[in-house]
Every structure is written in C-alpha cells, then in structure tokens.
Amino acid sequence: MKRIAACLILVFLLVAPALHAQGSGSPTLDAVRGRGFLICGVSGTTPGFSLPDSRGEMRGSDADFCRSVAAAALGDATRVRFVALSSTNRFTALQSGEVDILARTTTWTLGREASLGLLFAGVTFYDGTAFMVKADSGLRSARDLDGATICILPGTSTELAVSDWFRQNGMRFTPVLIDSTNELRAAFLADRCDSYATDSSSLAAFRFNAGDRREAFTLLPELISKEPLGPLVRKGDDKWFDIVRWTLFALLAAEEQGVTSANARDQLGSTSPDIRRLLGVDGDLGRALGLDPRWAFTAITQVGNFEEQWQRNMAPLGLARGVNALWSRGGLHYPPPFR
C-alpha cells in the first residue's frame, strides 16, 4: 500500500504542473488574468465609439464594449487599458498581441476574416459609407460628386467602397488619402476636398461635435455600402472568441429580457428561465466559457445592457436605433438563446 501511495503521489506531482499550465484553455484569457487587465485597441478619435473625455477617460460604445468584456472576464469593468490605433496599424497590433481585442469601428468583410488570421466576434453597429459636404456647396446627392475630390482614410473599407461605387456609376473622383482622422477632418474643413467619406455614424458624430456650426455640413442621403462594425480577436483561441462573442449576446439578451444595470440584482429572483440562465442563477453557462457563473450579471450591472450603452453613447449624436434595434423592434440584432 505504501508503494502504491508513493506512486500516486509521484503521478500527482508530475501531472499537477501540466494541468496548471493548461490554465483556462484560452491563452488570451490567461494572459489577461495574469497581467490583471484587458488591452483594448480603439480609434480614440471617434465620438460615440471611442474618444477621451475632459478627464482623459475613454468614452463611447467601443470602449464600453471592452469594459463589458473586462467585467465578464475579470469581474471588474475598470480593468481595461485602451490603445489608440490608426486604420493602418490596427490589424498588426492585434496580430502581434499588442492588444487582446480590437474594437475600432472595423467592418466585417470576407477578405479581412479570411486573410488576416482574425475573427469578427459579431456586429455591434450596422453602418454604411456616406458622404458629407459643405451645406453651401449646392451638392444634394452623391451623384453630384462626379469629378470631386474625396477625403478618405487609407486602408479602410471606405476606400474600396467609394472606388467601387464611382466605377460602377461611371463617375470619376480624386481621393485625398490622409492616415489620421483629425488631419483628414481638418483637410475637409480647409476645403482640400469637396467631400468627406466614411461611415455615416462617424460623419454624424463629426457634425454633432461642430456645435453651432452643425448646419454648415450636409450628410448626403445615399448609403453606398453595408458596413457591419464589430470587435475582432485572433484566430486559434476559440475560448476567447466565445467569451467576446457571448458578451455581446449577453448585452443584447439583457435588453431583450428587460434586464438593466439598475434592476439586475432584483432580477436574480426572477422566475423566467431565460433570465435566470443569463444571470447565472441556474445552469452552467459560465463554466462552459471558463468564467464565473455570474459573468453576464457583472457585465450588465457594471456597464449596462445594449440599450443603456446606446443611450449613453449614440443617442446624444442624434442617431436613431433604426436597423440597430432588436429584431423584435424592426432591427437586425438577434441574440441566440442562453441555454
């Protein structure tokens, strides 16, 4: 018996370190927990999505989504470091491990997902490419832009969308490519280009921030592309992908079920099976993700559900929910079941 016991102890000593080294099953989650905070890549220049406030705190829907993931993974929404990235270095920053998640108004496309070694975890905002012009230009439609100069961020889906649209409509344009959102907007204001093209949400935010000068700018009515924006993670870490994707679904499901940051604690006593599973009262969904049973509860109470985050970040820009509403309210957002 002593020999058997000794053998069992030896086996345990050999196997235990290997089991410990396996961690959560997600290298990214282990790295995040090891350093104690999530690193999130954002633009840092886009009102409504990510822009520092007067105290230097990053505000916006992209920033809040990363806070939601931090709350789910670490139990604390404040444990996030934000890294401002340009349109040209955002993908390499994620590929190299400089950031754990990229939430930078990035359009989900086949080319990006198939060739960059990255995965989109869902859609946080359904958008489209649009054009802004000076109100006194007399331009009223995108079809009035034949021969125009267009300010565009290089390396973006906007660049391709504009090129495709002009070619398809037998029109010409001259791109003005500047790899800085602030410098690009300054070029537009300085009349270096006839129009400024980017996602309609960014144009609306730019106009909103113009204050008393808002009426000086016109958003042309056409949307010339589909631009589903969403967060990205590296391929090969399926567990981390699941955490990021289902955090988004949790925010949407909470809105669908009427669970808010204010009433989530009371909802722990709900008799609804859907709410009880979402908040971790029943079931084993948290363990399946490698998280605390109340991961979604923590994200909702600390950052708010999808509607709360929209009202905090997008509504002030004058943006209606539109297609970004829940499926039950005529929109496209449709969270899968929590079961």
N, C-alpha and C positions, 0 to 999 in steps of 0.2 A: 504493500500500500504506500509506503514511504517513497519507493521508487516511482510509482505512478504519479503521486502528488508532485514529486520533483519534476517529472516530465511535463506535467500540466503547467506548472509554474514557468518552466523554461519556454513552453509554447506560447504562453501568455506574454512573456517578456519580449519574445521575438515578433509576435503578431500585433501587440498593442500599439507600438510606434507606427507601424504601417497603417493601422486603422485610423490613428490620429492624423496621420499625414494626408489621408483622403479628405479630411475636412468635411465641408458641406456637400461636396460633389460639384461645386462651382468655383473654379479658380478666381473668378472676378469677385464673387461674394466673399471668399476667404480673404482676398486682398483688401477689400473694403472694410471688413471687420478687423483685419489685422492693423490697418492704419487708423481705424476709428472714424473715418468719414468717407463720403462718396465724392468723386470728382466728376463734375458735370460740364460738358462743353456746350456753350451757348454763344449767341452772337454778341450780346451785351450792348447792342446798339438799336434794338427794335422795340419801340413802345408796344405794350400789350403782350409781348413774348419774353423779352429779356432786356432790361435796362436798369442800371443802378439808380436808386432814388437819391435824394439830397443827403442822406446819411451813408451812401455807398452800398446800401442793401440791394441785391439784385431782385427786381420785381418783374412779373409777367407770367404768362401761362407756362412757358417752357421751364422757367425757374421753379414754379410751383410744382410742376410735374416731377422734377428731380427731387424736390423736397418730399413729395409723396413717396417716391421710391426709397429715399433715405429713411423715412418713417417706417415703411414696411420692412426694410432690411435691417435697420439698426435700432428701431424704436424711437428715433429722435429726428424730427424733420429739420432741425438746425444743423445737423452734422453733414453739411454739403460745402464743398469748395467749388466755386464757379471759375471756369477758364474761358475767357473771351477768345473766340476763334473766327478767322476770316472764312470767306466762302471757298478759298483755295487750300487752306491748311486744315480744315475741319475733319476731313476723312483720314488723313495721315495721323492726326492726333489720336483718333480712336483706334486706328490700326496698330499704332505703336504702343498703345497702353497708356498714353499721357492722360486720357480721360476714360472713365468707366462707362459712360453713356453720352451720346451726342443728342442734344435736344436743341437744334438750331434751325428752326424753320426750314427743314430739309424735305424735299419732295421725294416720295417713294416712287422709284422707277425700276423697271426690269434691269436696265444696264447697271445701275448702281448696286442692286442687290446681287446680281449675277457675277460681277467682275471685281468688286472691292473687298470681298471677304467680310461683308457686313450684312446685318439683318435688320429690317424695319420691324419694330415690335407692335405696330398698329398705327392708326390715324388719330391724331389729337386735334387736327384742324383741316377741314376741307376748304381748299382755297383755289385760286385761279389767277393766271397772269393778266394784268390790266395795264392801262396807260394813264399817266397823269400829264396834264398840260396846264399852261397858264390860262386863266379864265379869259384874259383879254386877247388870246391868240386867235380866237374865232373858230378853233377846231372843236368839233362836236361829236366826231366819230373816229374810230380807229382807221376807217377807210380814208379819212382826210390826211393821213400821215405819209402818203406816198412821197418819197424823196426826203423825208425828215431825218434828222439826227436823233438817235435814241440813246439815252444814258442807261447802261446796263452793268450789273456786277458780272465780271468774267467768271467762268467755271460754274455757273449756276444753270438750273433748268430753264430759267427765264431766257438766257442767251439762246438756247436751242429753240424754245417755243416761239420767240419773236422771229428768228430766222425762218423757221418753218412756215409761220403764218404769212409773212411778207412774200415768200416764194410761192406759196400756194395761191395767193391772191394776185400774183403778177405785179407786185409792188416792189419798190426799192427803198432802202434805208441805209443810213450810215451809223454804225454802232460807235458809241463813245464808252470805252471799257475802262473802268476805274475800280481797283480792288480795295475799296474802302467805302462803306455805306455812307459815312459822314461826308467824305470828299465827293462822292457821287451826287449826293443831295445838294452839296454846295455848288457843284458844276451846273446842275439843273437850275438852281436859283440864280446863278450868274449868266444864264442864257447860253451856256456852252452846248446845250442840246435843246431840241424842240419839245421833247417828251421824256418822261422818266418811266421806265417799265420795270415792274417787279410784281410780287404777289399783291392782290387787291387789299389784303389786310394791312400790309406794310405801308401801302400808299394811304390808306385811311388813317393809320396811326401818324404818319408824317403830316398829313393835312390837319389832324386834330391838334398836334403839338404846335401848329403855326399860330394858334391863339386868335388874335384879332385879324390875322391875315388869311384865315381859312377860306374866305370867299374868293381869294386870289387864285385858287387852284381848282381845277375841274378833273374829276375822275371820269374818263370816257366810259360809256356804258358796256362795251364788249368785254367779256372774259374769253381769252383766246386759247386757254388750255385748262386741263384739270391738274390741280396741284394738291394732292393729298399729303399733308405735312405730318411727320411723326418722328418718334425717337428711334435711334439706332444703337445696336450693340454689335460686338464682334461675333462672327460665326465660330462655332466649335464649343461654345459654352451654353448648352441648351438650358441648364438650370437657371442661369442668369437671365437668358431670354424670356423664360417663363415668368420670372419674377417681375420683370419690367412690363411685359405684355399684360399680365393679370392685375398689376397695379392699376393700369389704365382701365381695364374692365371693371375693377372694383369701384373706381370713382364714378363710372357710368352706371353701374348697377345700384350704387347708393342713391344716385339721383332718381333712378327708375323706381326704387323702393321707398323713396321719401326719407332716406336716412341722411341727416346733416351733421355738421360738426356740433351743432347745438343740442340735437336730440339723440345722438348715437348712444350715449350711456343709457338713456331710458329705453332705447330700442333693444338693449341686451335682454330685456324681459319680454320681447315680442313673441307672439305665438306663431308668426309667419315662419315656415321652414326656410324660405329663401333668405330672409333677413338673419335668422339665427346662424345659418351656414356662412353667410357673408361676414358676419361679425365674429365668427369663431366660437360661438356658444355651442353649436353642435357640429359634428363631422370632424374630419381630419385633414382639411384642405391646406392648412398652414404647414403641417408636417410634410405634405406632398411637395411643397415648394422649398422645404428646408428652412421655414420661418416660424416665428412664434404663432400660436393659434389665432391671436388677435392682431395679426399684421394689418389687415384691412381696416379694422376698427381704429388702430393707431393712425393710419394714414388719413382716414376720414376726419377724426377728431382734431388732428393737428393741422391739417391743410384744407380740409373741406372736400365736398363731393365735386363732381364735374361742373354742375351748375353754379356752385359757390365760387369756384375758381374762375368761371366765365364772367360772372357778375363783377368780380374783383378786378379782372384784367382786361376783358374785351368790351364789356358794356360801356365803360367810360369813353371808348373810342367811337361810340355810335354804331357799333357793329351789331346787327340783329343776328339771332341764332341761325335762322334760315336752315340750310342743309346741315348745319352743325347741331341741330336739335336732336333729341332722341327719336328713334324710329316711331314711337307711339305718338309723337307730336309733329310728324311730317318730315323728320330729318333722316340722316343716314347712320347715326350712331346706334349700334345694336350690340349690347354686351351679351356674350354667351352665358348659359346657366352656371351658377355656382353650386355644383353638386358632383 
